[in-house]
Amino acid sequence: MVTIRLTRKGMKKAPQYRVVVADSRYKRDGRYLENVGFFDPKEPKALGNLKKDRIEFWLSKGAQPSETVRKLINRMAKA
């Protein structure tokens, strides 16, 4: 099963996340199929930089977003 989820990057106490498309069997920070954006939670009102067209492509192919990514997509749609 393909999922759209976050992988953690950055330093200790300064997290930054990549939004990636990965097989659900891969490790959280392991390999992935495609990088579709990033998210910085420390940035005020951060929406990140998401590739909306690529996310829609993967969703049409049956990829399931994680709960956090689903919230990011909804916030991006409202903005």
N, CA and C atoms as a LAMMPS dump frame, in Angstrom:
ITEM: TIMESTEP
0
ITEM: NUMBER OF ATOMS
237
ITEM: BOX BOUNDS ff ff ff
-5.0000000000000000e+02 5.0000000000000000e+02
-5.0000000000000000e+02 5.0000000000000000e+02
-5.0000000000000000e+02 5.0000000000000000e+02
ITEM: ATOMS id mol type element x y z
1 1 1 N 0.838 -1.174 0
2 1 2 C 0 0 0
3 1 3 C 0.888 1.245 0
4 2 1 N 0.516 2.215 -0.795
5 2 2 C 1.286 3.449 -0.907
6 2 3 C 0.678 4.495 0.014
7 3 1 N 1.529 5.198 0.762
8 3 2 C 1.065 6.233 1.683
9 3 3 C 1.779 7.546 1.407
10 4 1 N 1.109 8.627 1.752
11 4 2 C 1.727 9.955 1.716
12 4 3 C 1.934 10.334 3.167
13 5 1 N 3.187 10.504 3.574
14 5 2 C 3.486 10.732 4.985
15 5 3 C 4.674 11.66 5.158
16 6 1 N 5.006 11.941 6.401
17 6 2 C 6.118 12.827 6.722
18 6 3 C 7.362 12.016 7.062
19 7 1 N 8.522 12.522 6.651
20 7 2 C 9.8 11.999 7.126
21 7 3 C 10.504 13.142 7.826
22 8 1 N 11.128 12.845 8.932
23 8 2 C 11.75 13.887 9.746
24 8 3 C 13.155 14.2 9.26
25 9 1 N 13.447 15.484 9.174
26 9 2 C 14.781 15.979 8.853
27 9 3 C 15.095 17.076 9.854
28 10 1 N 16.267 17.631 9.802
29 10 2 C 16.618 18.726 10.702
30 10 3 C 17.366 18.232 11.922
31 11 1 N 17.655 19.177 12.802
32 11 2 C 18.449 18.877 13.986
33 11 3 C 17.555 18.572 15.188
34 12 1 N 18.196 18.206 16.266
35 12 2 C 17.49 17.965 17.505
36 12 3 C 16.789 19.25 17.949
37 13 1 N 15.545 19.165 18.332
38 13 2 C 14.711 20.29 18.774
39 13 3 C 14.452 21.329 17.685
40 14 1 N 14.785 21.022 16.444
41 14 2 C 14.5 21.908 15.307
42 14 3 C 14.016 21.053 14.137
43 15 1 N 12.835 20.445 14.277
44 15 2 C 12.395 19.507 13.247
45 15 3 C 11.961 20.207 11.966
46 16 1 N 12.191 19.536 10.87
47 16 2 C 11.666 19.893 9.57
48 16 3 C 11.235 18.583 8.941
49 17 1 N 10.194 18.614 8.168
50 17 2 C 9.649 17.389 7.609
51 17 3 C 9.538 17.479 6.101
52 18 1 N 9.767 16.363 5.443
53 18 2 C 9.485 16.217 4.022
54 18 3 C 8.173 15.465 3.909
55 19 1 N 7.372 15.867 2.955
56 19 2 C 6.148 15.126 2.646
57 19 3 C 6.501 14.221 1.478
58 20 1 N 6.428 12.908 1.695
59 20 2 C 6.871 11.951 0.689
60 20 3 C 5.798 10.911 0.406
61 21 1 N 5.91 10.318 -0.755
62 21 2 C 5.08 9.179 -1.137
63 21 3 C 5.958 7.953 -0.973
64 22 1 N 5.502 7.007 -0.151
65 22 2 C 6.322 5.835 0.133
66 22 3 C 5.445 4.6 0.274
67 23 1 N 6.048 3.464 0.071
68 23 2 C 5.38 2.201 0.356
69 23 3 C 5.252 2.096 1.872
70 24 1 N 4.139 1.608 2.354
71 24 2 C 3.911 1.559 3.799
72 24 3 C 4.884 0.632 4.515
73 25 1 N 5.552 -0.246 3.783
74 25 2 C 6.505 -1.164 4.417
75 25 3 C 7.882 -0.534 4.623
76 26 1 N 8.144 0.618 3.985
77 26 2 C 9.433 1.289 4.149
78 26 3 C 9.52 1.944 5.522
79 27 1 N 10.732 2.123 6.021
80 27 2 C 10.937 2.802 7.292
81 27 3 C 10.508 4.258 7.185
82 28 1 N 10.221 4.876 8.329
83 28 2 C 9.744 6.254 8.349
84 28 3 C 10.697 7.198 7.621
85 29 1 N 11.986 7.096 7.908
86 29 2 C 12.973 7.973 7.283
87 29 3 C 13.757 7.252 6.194
88 30 1 N 13.248 6.135 5.736
89 30 2 C 13.935 5.355 4.715
90 30 3 C 13.642 5.849 3.317
91 31 1 N 13.718 4.928 2.373
92 31 2 C 13.526 5.332 0.982
93 31 3 C 12.069 5.676 0.709
94 32 1 N 11.87 6.401 -0.368
95 32 2 C 10.531 6.815 -0.746
96 32 3 C 10.441 6.872 -2.263
97 33 1 N 9.23 6.949 -2.776
98 33 2 C 9.011 6.978 -4.212
99 33 3 C 9.159 8.379 -4.789
100 34 1 N 8.625 9.374 -4.06
101 34 2 C 8.69 10.752 -4.559
102 34 3 C 8.569 11.735 -3.403
103 35 1 N 9.317 12.822 -3.496
104 35 2 C 9.227 13.92 -2.537
105 35 3 C 8.209 14.914 -3.093
106 36 1 N 7.125 15.177 -2.346
107 36 2 C 6.071 16.059 -2.856
108 36 3 C 5.947 17.351 -2.058
109 37 1 N 6.932 17.673 -1.225
110 37 2 C 6.906 18.942 -0.514
111 37 3 C 7.631 18.879 0.808
112 38 1 N 7.513 19.971 1.576
113 38 2 C 8.113 20.005 2.898
114 38 3 C 7.225 20.795 3.844
115 39 1 N 7.496 20.64 5.145
116 39 2 C 6.703 21.272 6.179
117 39 3 C 7.62 21.624 7.335
118 40 1 N 7.575 22.893 7.774
119 40 2 C 8.369 23.37 8.906
120 40 3 C 7.403 23.804 10.003
121 41 1 N 7.233 23.01 11.057
122 41 2 C 6.252 23.347 12.093
123 41 3 C 6.629 24.55 12.946
124 42 1 N 7.9 24.947 12.956
125 42 2 C 8.331 26.089 13.759
126 42 3 C 7.954 27.423 13.108
127 43 1 N 7.69 27.389 11.808
128 43 2 C 7.331 28.6 11.076
129 43 3 C 5.877 28.973 11.407
130 44 1 N 5.616 30.223 11.76
131 44 2 C 4.245 30.59 12.127
132 44 3 C 3.285 30.43 10.951
133 45 1 N 2.151 29.785 11.236
134 45 2 C 1.129 29.516 10.217
135 45 3 C 1.727 28.835 8.994
136 46 1 N 2.613 27.88 9.233
137 46 2 C 3.317 27.208 8.144
138 46 3 C 2.39 26.264 7.396
139 47 1 N 2.289 26.456 6.119
140 47 2 C 1.577 25.515 5.261
141 47 3 C 2.554 24.613 4.538
142 48 1 N 3.801 24.995 4.564
143 48 2 C 4.796 24.219 3.86
144 48 3 C 4.752 24.528 2.38
145 49 1 N 5.445 23.766 1.64
146 49 2 C 5.493 23.925 0.197
147 49 3 C 5.122 22.581 -0.394
148 50 1 N 3.858 22.401 -0.731
149 50 2 C 3.365 21.126 -1.228
150 50 3 C 3.088 21.216 -2.721
151 51 1 N 3.44 20.155 -3.441
152 51 2 C 3.154 20.078 -4.875
153 51 3 C 1.75 19.499 -5.033
154 52 1 N 0.784 20.387 -5.152
155 52 2 C -0.621 19.983 -5.164
156 52 3 C -0.946 19.024 -6.312
157 53 1 N -0.391 19.281 -7.496
158 53 2 C -0.691 18.421 -8.64
159 53 3 C -0.158 17.006 -8.44
160 54 1 N 1.029 16.873 -7.841
161 54 2 C 1.597 15.533 -7.611
162 54 3 C 0.844 14.795 -6.501
163 55 1 N 0.405 15.533 -5.488
164 55 2 C -0.379 14.9 -4.422
165 55 3 C -1.691 14.391 -4.989
166 56 1 N -2.353 15.19 -5.824
167 56 2 C -3.604 14.755 -6.446
168 56 3 C -3.38 13.543 -7.345
169 57 1 N -2.246 13.504 -8.053
170 57 2 C -1.916 12.36 -8.891
171 57 3 C -1.828 11.09 -8.055
172 58 1 N -1.082 11.151 -6.952
173 58 2 C -0.914 9.96 -6.121
174 58 3 C -2.208 9.554 -5.431
175 59 1 N -3.021 10.531 -5.033
176 59 2 C -4.313 10.197 -4.439
177 59 3 C -5.209 9.501 -5.455
178 60 1 N -5.138 9.921 -6.721
179 60 2 C -5.943 9.274 -7.762
180 60 3 C -5.477 7.849 -8.029
181 61 1 N -4.206 7.567 -7.735
182 61 2 C -3.666 6.214 -7.908
183 61 3 C -3.941 5.319 -6.701
184 62 1 N -4.575 5.882 -5.648
185 62 2 C -4.936 5.065 -4.497
186 62 3 C -4.066 5.242 -3.273
187 63 1 N -3.162 6.209 -3.28
188 63 2 C -2.312 6.449 -2.111
189 63 3 C -3.16 6.985 -0.967
190 64 1 N -2.846 6.579 0.253
191 64 2 C -3.575 7.006 1.436
192 64 3 C -2.713 7.977 2.235
193 65 1 N -3.184 9.212 2.473
194 65 2 C -2.394 10.146 3.276
195 65 3 C -2.489 9.809 4.759
196 66 1 N -1.417 10.1 5.495
197 66 2 C -1.465 9.941 6.943
198 66 3 C -2.377 11.031 7.502
199 67 1 N -2.745 10.915 8.754
200 67 2 C -3.657 11.888 9.37
201 67 3 C -3.059 13.299 9.344
202 68 1 N -1.771 13.417 9.628
203 68 2 C -1.115 14.723 9.64
204 68 3 C -1.077 15.324 8.238
205 69 1 N -0.76 14.525 7.251
206 69 2 C -0.712 15.017 5.877
207 69 3 C -2.111 15.392 5.403
208 70 1 N -3.113 14.642 5.812
209 70 2 C -4.494 14.973 5.458
210 70 3 C -4.86 16.36 5.999
211 71 1 N -4.448 16.661 7.221
212 71 2 C -4.712 17.979 7.803
213 71 3 C -3.972 19.077 7.033
214 72 1 N -2.729 18.817 6.628
215 72 2 C -1.966 19.795 5.838
216 72 3 C -2.649 20.068 4.495
217 73 1 N -3.122 19.008 3.844
218 73 2 C -3.795 19.168 2.558
219 73 3 C -5.075 19.985 2.734
220 74 1 N -5.829 19.719 3.797
221 74 2 C -7.062 20.475 4.041
222 74 3 C -6.758 21.936 4.318
223 75 1 N -5.702 22.222 5.095
224 75 2 C -5.33 23.623 5.36
225 75 3 C -4.893 24.32 4.089
226 76 1 N -4.18 23.6 3.219
227 76 2 C -3.722 24.172 1.97
228 76 3 C -4.921 24.48 1.065
229 77 1 N -5.928 23.624 1.066
230 77 2 C -7.116 23.838 0.231
231 77 3 C -7.925 25.039 0.701
232 78 1 N -7.955 25.271 2.007
233 78 2 C -8.712 26.409 2.567
234 78 3 C -8.021 27.736 2.327
235 79 1 N -6.685 27.709 2.229
236 79 2 C -5.908 28.957 2.063
237 79 3 C -5.984 29.497 0.659
